Amino acid sequence: GLYVLELSVEFQSGLGSGEYSALAIHQRNATETSQIRDQQRNGALFELSRSDVQQTKGEDIVRSTWTRPLGPRRSLEVGGEFARNTLDQNLQVSFDLNGDGRVEAVAIPTAGVHVQELRGEAFTTLRLTGGGRTSFEAGVTYERSRITNNYPFSPGRGLGYLRPRLDMRITGRRSGQFRATIERKISQLDFTNFVPKFNVVDSRIDAGNPELRPEQTWSYELGYEQ
């Protein structure tokens, strides 16, 4: 890779009858990779195809949470998060078009790609504990995002998802714990699947798919831990 940069700032303080916390993260990851396919002819090495890729991934997150006790065994947490995710890629492709042993540059309309996601979410969580042996947590998160890119055929689009979560734990007298969890999960999109790639083995260009959507799953967990 060319470089990796990560900066973070965290703040915590009392606010009214509760506790306030804030977190800010700034990340950048730049890489440069080259793939070359050669062939030996009459003792000489000839270059058949070549792919040079420069990628810069970025992530900026600001998250704030306020937690307020509602009683000796109850608390309420509310908060929000804003995130900006980006991917910039420059792809240079060359391969031997006419079989003369020399590679020629191939023009790709989407060689320089910029993808951006702006995502905001709001969440709340209620926590209850009973006698030190049982705990219950119920929460819901709503996220909304806007994905844009510079593809001429793929305009920006908006996505919205509701993510509920229930978690219950019961601790037995011999330190064993029963656990039950129901949760809806939304995966994070990998922007490297949006952008074009070049396969030097068969000289094939994969255009990528900027219309991909995140995977949605319901997770059910029931277990006992000793």
C-alpha positions as CSV (number, residue, x, y, z in Angstrom):
1,G,0.0,0.0,0.0
2,L,1.0,3.6,-0.4
3,Y,-0.2,4.8,3.0
4,V,-2.7,4.3,5.8
5,L,-3.9,7.2,7.9
6,E,-6.3,7.0,10.9
7,L,-7.2,9.8,13.3
8,S,-9.7,9.6,16.1
9,V,-11.0,11.9,18.8
10,E,-13.3,10.8,21.7
11,F,-15.1,13.0,24.2
12,Q,-17.1,12.1,27.4
13,S,-18.9,14.3,29.8
14,G,-21.9,14.6,32.0
15,L,-24.9,16.2,30.4
16,G,-28.0,17.0,32.4
17,S,-29.1,13.8,34.2
18,G,-27.1,11.5,31.9
19,E,-23.7,10.9,30.2
20,Y,-22.8,12.2,26.8
21,S,-20.1,10.7,24.6
22,A,-18.9,11.6,21.1
23,L,-16.5,9.9,18.7
24,A,-15.0,11.2,15.5
25,I,-12.9,9.0,13.1
26,H,-11.0,9.9,10.0
27,Q,-9.5,7.1,7.9
28,R,-7.6,7.0,4.6
29,N,-6.1,3.9,2.9
30,A,-4.3,4.3,-0.5
31,T,-3.0,1.3,-2.4
32,E,-1.2,0.8,-5.8
33,T,-1.1,-2.6,-7.4
34,S,0.2,-3.9,-10.7
35,Q,-0.5,-7.2,-12.5
36,I,1.5,-8.4,-15.5
37,R,1.2,-11.4,-17.7
38,D,4.3,-12.4,-19.7
39,Q,5.0,-15.1,-22.2
40,Q,8.3,-16.5,-23.3
41,R,9.0,-16.8,-27.0
42,N,12.2,-18.0,-28.5
43,G,14.0,-17.4,-25.3
44,A,12.7,-13.8,-24.9
45,L,10.1,-12.6,-22.5
46,F,7.1,-10.7,-24.0
47,E,4.5,-8.8,-22.0
48,L,0.9,-9.8,-23.0
49,S,-1.2,-7.8,-20.7
50,R,-0.9,-5.4,-17.8
51,S,-3.2,-3.8,-15.2
52,D,-2.2,-0.8,-12.9
53,V,-4.7,0.2,-10.2
54,Q,-4.6,3.1,-7.8
55,Q,-7.2,3.1,-5.1
56,T,-7.9,5.5,-2.2
57,K,-10.6,4.5,0.4
58,G,-11.9,7.0,2.9
59,E,-14.2,6.9,5.9
60,D,-15.3,9.7,8.1
61,I,-17.5,9.0,11.1
62,V,-19.1,11.2,13.8
63,R,-21.1,9.4,16.4
64,S,-22.7,10.8,19.6
65,T,-24.6,9.1,22.4
66,W,-26.5,10.2,25.4
67,T,-27.4,7.7,28.2
68,R,-29.8,8.5,30.9
69,P,-30.7,6.4,33.9
70,L,-34.5,5.9,34.3
71,G,-34.3,4.2,37.7
72,P,-31.9,1.9,39.7
73,R,-32.1,-0.8,37.1
74,R,-33.2,0.9,33.9
75,S,-31.4,3.2,31.4
76,L,-32.2,4.7,28.0
77,E,-29.6,5.4,25.3
78,V,-30.3,7.7,22.3
79,G,-27.9,8.8,19.7
80,G,-27.0,9.3,16.1
81,E,-24.2,8.7,13.6
82,F,-23.1,10.3,10.4
83,A,-20.7,8.6,8.0
84,R,-19.1,9.4,4.7
85,N,-17.5,6.5,2.8
86,T,-15.6,7.1,-0.5
87,L,-13.6,5.1,-3.1
88,D,-11.5,6.6,-5.8
89,Q,-9.9,4.4,-8.4
90,N,-7.8,4.9,-11.4
91,L,-7.4,1.9,-13.7
92,Q,-4.9,1.7,-16.5
93,V,-5.1,-1.3,-18.8
94,S,-2.8,-2.5,-21.6
95,F,-2.6,-5.7,-23.6
96,D,-1.2,-6.9,-26.9
97,L,-4.0,-6.1,-29.4
98,N,-2.4,-7.2,-32.6
99,G,0.0,-10.0,-31.4
100,D,3.2,-8.0,-32.2
101,G,4.7,-8.6,-28.7
102,R,4.0,-5.1,-27.5
103,V,1.1,-3.9,-25.3
104,E,-1.1,-1.0,-26.2
105,A,-3.1,1.1,-23.8
106,V,-6.8,0.4,-23.9
107,A,-9.3,3.2,-23.2
108,I,-11.9,2.5,-20.6
109,P,-14.8,5.0,-20.1
110,T,-14.9,4.3,-16.3
111,A,-11.2,4.1,-15.7
112,G,-11.4,6.9,-13.2
113,V,-14.2,6.2,-10.8
114,H,-15.4,8.1,-7.7
115,V,-18.0,6.4,-5.4
116,Q,-19.4,8.1,-2.3
117,E,-21.9,7.1,0.4
118,L,-23.4,9.6,2.8
119,R,-25.1,7.7,5.6
120,G,-27.0,8.9,8.7
121,E,-28.6,6.8,11.4
122,A,-30.6,7.4,14.6
123,F,-30.8,4.8,17.4
124,T,-32.3,4.2,20.8
125,T,-31.8,1.4,23.3
126,L,-33.7,0.6,26.5
127,R,-31.8,-1.6,29.1
128,L,-33.4,-3.3,32.0
129,T,-31.8,-5.5,34.7
130,G,-33.7,-7.5,37.3
131,G,-32.1,-8.5,40.6
132,G,-28.6,-8.9,39.1
133,R,-29.6,-12.2,37.3
134,T,-31.6,-11.1,34.3
135,S,-31.0,-8.3,31.8
136,F,-33.1,-7.2,28.8
137,E,-32.1,-4.9,26.0
138,A,-34.4,-3.6,23.3
139,G,-33.3,-1.2,20.6
140,V,-34.0,0.1,17.2
141,T,-31.9,1.8,14.6
142,Y,-33.0,3.6,11.4
143,E,-30.4,4.3,8.8
144,R,-30.6,6.3,5.6
145,S,-27.9,6.6,3.0
146,R,-27.3,8.2,-0.4
147,I,-24.9,6.6,-2.8
148,T,-23.5,8.6,-5.8
149,N,-20.9,7.9,-8.4
150,N,-19.6,9.4,-11.7
151,Y,-20.9,6.6,-13.9
152,P,-22.9,8.2,-16.8
153,F,-25.4,5.3,-16.7
154,S,-25.9,5.0,-12.9
155,P,-27.5,7.9,-11.2
156,G,-27.5,8.3,-7.4
157,R,-29.9,6.3,-5.3
158,G,-31.1,6.4,-1.7
159,L,-31.5,3.5,0.7
160,G,-33.3,3.2,4.0
161,Y,-33.5,0.4,6.6
162,L,-34.9,-0.3,10.0
163,R,-32.8,-2.5,12.3
164,P,-34.6,-3.7,15.5
165,R,-32.8,-5.8,18.1
166,L,-33.9,-7.7,21.2
167,D,-31.5,-9.3,23.7
168,M,-32.3,-11.2,26.9
169,R,-29.8,-12.9,29.3
170,I,-30.5,-14.9,32.5
171,T,-27.7,-15.9,34.8
172,G,-28.2,-19.1,36.8
173,R,-27.2,-19.8,40.4
174,R,-24.1,-21.7,39.2
175,S,-22.8,-18.9,37.0
176,G,-24.3,-20.3,33.8
177,Q,-26.1,-17.9,31.5
178,F,-28.9,-18.4,29.1
179,R,-28.9,-16.0,26.1
180,A,-31.5,-15.2,23.5
181,T,-31.1,-12.6,20.7
182,I,-33.1,-11.5,17.7
183,E,-31.6,-8.9,15.4
184,R,-32.0,-7.6,11.9
185,K,-28.6,-7.0,10.2
186,I,-27.7,-4.9,7.2
187,S,-24.2,-5.5,5.7
188,Q,-21.9,-2.8,4.7
189,L,-21.3,-2.4,0.9
190,D,-17.9,-3.1,-0.5
191,F,-17.3,-0.4,-3.1
192,T,-14.5,-2.5,-4.8
193,N,-17.4,-4.5,-6.3
194,F,-18.8,-1.3,-7.9
195,V,-15.7,-0.4,-9.9
196,P,-14.1,-2.1,-13.0
197,K,-11.3,-4.7,-12.8
198,F,-9.1,-6.2,-15.5
199,N,-8.2,-9.9,-15.5
200,V,-4.7,-10.2,-17.1
201,V,-5.0,-13.9,-17.5
202,D,-7.8,-13.8,-20.2
203,S,-7.6,-10.0,-20.9
204,R,-11.2,-9.5,-19.7
205,I,-12.6,-6.4,-18.2
206,D,-15.2,-6.7,-15.5
207,A,-17.2,-3.5,-15.5
208,G,-18.4,-3.8,-11.8
209,N,-21.9,-3.3,-10.6
210,P,-22.8,0.1,-9.0
211,E,-26.4,-1.1,-8.4
212,L,-25.5,-3.6,-5.7
213,R,-27.5,-3.5,-2.5
214,P,-26.5,-4.5,1.0
215,E,-27.3,-8.0,2.3
216,Q,-30.3,-8.1,4.7
217,T,-30.6,-10.9,7.2
218,W,-32.5,-11.8,10.4
219,S,-30.3,-13.3,13.1
220,Y,-31.7,-15.6,15.8
221,E,-29.5,-16.8,18.6
222,L,-30.4,-19.1,21.6
223,G,-27.6,-20.4,23.7
224,Y,-26.3,-21.4,27.1
225,E,-22.8,-20.5,28.4
226,Q,-21.1,-22.0,31.4
